[in-house]
Amino acid sequence: MSDQKHATAYWKENLKYLLILLSIWFAVSYGAGILFKDALNEIKIGGFPLGFWFAQQGSIYVFVILIFVYVRLMNKLDKKYGFDE
């Protein structure tokens, strides 16, 4: 595979990971915090409605977890395409 095709395949896969992970974050922050908050507010966590919890803290926790997932995926991707150190 030529270097240009190699780099293009790398970036395509990288963008695919980004879109998937950002879609998950959007679904959690917007969906759970805004769209489905009424249904989620029926469930309580620590005395607070679950919809409120997702809007205030849950989406932040999910974002931090997704950062670690992205780092792991990128390390695997770097090794796959030979960009690791």
Buried (B, 14 or more C-beta within 10 A) or exposed (E): EEEEEEEEEBEEBBEEBEEBBEEBBEBBBBBBBEEBBEEBBEEEEEEEBBBBBBBEEBBEEBBEBBEEBBEEBBEEBBEEBEEEE
